[in-house]
Amino acid sequence: MTKQGTYDVVVVGAGFGGLCSAALLTHYGYKTLVVEKLPFVGGRASSVSYKGFTLPTGALYVETHGAVDKLFQEVGAAFPVRDFPIQLCFRMGGKDYPMPLKGGLKTVISHFASEAETARIMGAIRRAFTWQEPSSSISIRDWFRQYTQNDKVLAIFRGMCNYQCVNFSDMPAAEFIRQLKFAGTAGADPRGFRAFMEELVKVIKAKGGDVWTGCRVKRILAADEVARGVVVNMAGEGETEIRTKVVVSDVGPHGTVELTGSEHFEKGYLKEVKERVRPLAYMCLEIASERPLVDFRGVVVVPEGRRQMTMMTTTLVYPEYAPPGKHLLQAWAAPESSFLPLDTKKELDLMVQDVREAIPGFDRDAEILHASYWQKEWPMYRALPGRLGQKTSVENLYNVGDGVMPLVPLGLPGCAASARIVVDDIKQRVKPAA
Ligand SMILES: Cc1cc2nc3c(=O)[nH]c(=O)nc-3n(C[C@H](O)[C@H](O)[C@H](O)COP(=O)(O)OP(=O)(O)OC[C@H]3O[C@@H](n4cnc5c(N)ncnc54)[C@H](O)[C@@H]3O)c2cc1C
């Protein structure tokens, strides 16, 4: 069955990048269809219920007072996000070192370094902020090693790197500094990320768009290097071809090429996708207890473990995420390499050992609810920012999402920014049918 000309734009995938694109497009008068293969929206920024707990499918927090809430405001979506305190505390050698909100980094470093060493390191960071970003061709670990060999100080930066969910030795120095500059406020929807994503769906539908869940895009159609539509597979209804002017793909550049067929793309573009779009691996533990396992209203960084790890008793800020009388601790860690395939058993064992050592009474009081690994098609990020543009070599076929983030804060703000770039381009090139 073919549906001709029903939609101006089809968006493949209802992750944050796809939903932001569709919300902006419908807002600016484009008849838009979002097709999502899962039974729910949000992709790696959604949530599921498990034993009465609200567990994330990926993202835990969204930037507030930045590009994301601006986009929600622009399209008229509710932004029911409760800010959470961005307070860090370093747990090192059995002691806690809270980081003051002002002058915090210097204070934490000076616990372990002489005045002269602290001044040298802070001077290097200041230069990177105000004079020139460090090179992208060395890791932030190697960049800091130029200024200190102090294991404790290096551990502090290793832990901070985990806040950006990238392994210390894989994080380009320039990207680390950029993300430090961007650091702002964040929060989460107390109802969970799925409800948060539904706020965008409400807007899309109210403005005449459609969101089909449980419906897989089987192919993106292209002919003569121009996108022509998609073929979808609706459960029970077989295949339907939908002709459209523009296709926006949220399945990542590799997925876009696969769905379209590599024969439709220019060789140079395929080379860039292959070499630059490298998904990053990550892992998380969701842990239940009756007492807060970490009694700190913020993020506790455990930088000296087998793995760089961060943890937080989320229910101290969002008690709604657990049944009454229970707490939820979330621990997240980068594996040995962000880019190599995960040895899941080895990585989990090491992470559990780290959590056990970091939390007194863990074996007595904690229950691991869920362990999750993020890699390949369902990674932490599909690529580091700035690696690939949003346009493909096929005309009117765009990528959005974290495979094509510009140089902005990582994760959800990056997805929102990619959507805005794409929609601005569509607005200049294609008129809505209506
Ligand atoms: C563990 C973890 C923690 C994170 N924490 C944070 C955080 O705290 N803050 C932050 O800002 N970011 C965080 N991130 C990053 C953030 O979650 C992602 O960058 C973002 O959700 C990616 O969105 P996306 O739209 O690019 O892709 P996705 O969320 O992957 O969406 C793609 C969608 O396409 C669908 N799809 C795929 N193939 C098809 C097909 N053939 N047909 C139809 N649909 C299809 C998928 O089902 C999916 O829903 C985290 C990520 C992870 C994994």
The ligand as a Gaussian input file, in Angstrom:
#p B3LYP/6-31G(d) Opt

LIG

0 1
 C       23.203000       5.112000      30.407000
 C       23.050000       6.451000      29.774000
 C       22.981000       7.585000      30.557000
 C       22.850000       8.834000      29.961000
 N       22.715000       9.926000      30.757000
 C       22.475000      11.123000      30.179000
 C       22.142000      12.236000      31.000000
 O       22.014000      12.122000      32.230000
 N       21.917000      13.441000      30.387000
 C       22.003000      13.594000      29.022000
 O       21.804000      14.701000      28.525000
 N       22.273000      12.528000      28.222000
 C       22.494000      11.305000      28.767000
 N       22.707000      10.216000      27.980000
 C       22.738000      10.401000      26.520000
 C       21.327000      10.513000      25.957000
 O       20.488000       9.580000      26.580000
 C       21.380000      10.233000      24.464000
 O       22.349000      11.092000      23.889000
 C       20.033000      10.487000      23.780000
 O       18.981000       9.916000      24.484000
 C       20.114000       9.930000      22.374000
 O       18.924000      10.240000      21.683000
 P       18.816000       9.993000      20.125000
 O       17.576000      10.659000      19.694000
 O       20.078000      10.338000      19.452000
 O       18.725000       8.402000      19.917000
 P       17.862000       7.247000      20.570000
 O       17.412000       7.583000      21.926000
 O       18.684000       6.004000      20.414000
 O       16.582000       7.139000      19.636000
 C       16.549000       6.423000      18.448000
 C       15.160000       5.799000      18.335000
 O       15.024000       5.201000      17.042000
 C       14.300000       4.000000      17.192000
 N       14.576000       3.179000      16.017000
 C       15.725000       2.537000      15.675000
 N       15.578000       1.891000      14.504000
 C       14.315000       2.131000      14.084000
 C       13.580000       1.731000      12.936000
 N       14.111000       0.974000      11.968000
 N       12.296000       2.137000      12.829000
 C       11.721000       2.921000      13.777000
 N       12.375000       3.322000      14.898000
 C       13.667000       2.936000      15.042000
 C       14.840000       3.432000      18.494000
 O       13.970000       2.468000      19.033000
 C       14.938000       4.685000      19.357000
 O       13.765000       4.938000      20.081000
 C       22.813000       8.953000      28.553000
 C       22.862000       7.805000      27.755000
 C       22.970000       6.563000      28.355000
 C       22.985000       5.347000      27.473000

